[in-house]
Amino acid sequence: MSIKIPTGPPGAVPTSEVSGVQTTPESAEIDAAASTGSTDPVMEIARELAAGKISPGQAVDRLIAQTMDSDMVSCAPQNMREALEETLRAMIETDPHLQSLARAMGVEE
């Protein structure tokens, strides 16, 4: 008989048990996307992060900026945009899944 000791808050589902969760891209995946001439802004951020051109914190800021500049969000009223950005930043600080993604990028708590 083995006993599993929980490592997260009560009721939390470990990331490894959630279907559809993707890990951060490995350098080989980033290089492969770069060689195809990908213009995906998220992959560009990943390439810059992997190359050490930007810090993990800068990568998070750029990802948020990319979201805020998206067609869907950019047409929203300014007060809604501000609330959304505040919510995104708060979620990165408090959501266990987003925290694990940020840590995988190298963001320190």
Sequence and secondary structure as in RCSB ss.txt:
>XXXX:A:sequence
MSIKIPTGPPGAVPTSEVSGVQTTPESAEIDAAASTGSTDPVMEIARELAAGKISPGQAVDRLIAQTMDSDMVSC
APQNMREALEETLRAMIETDPHLQSLARAMGVEE
>XXXX:A:secstr
       SSTT   GGGSTT      HHHHHHHHHTT   HHHHHHHHHHTTSS HHHHHHHHHHHHHTSHHHHT
S HHHHHHHHHHHHHHHHH HHHHHHHHHHT   
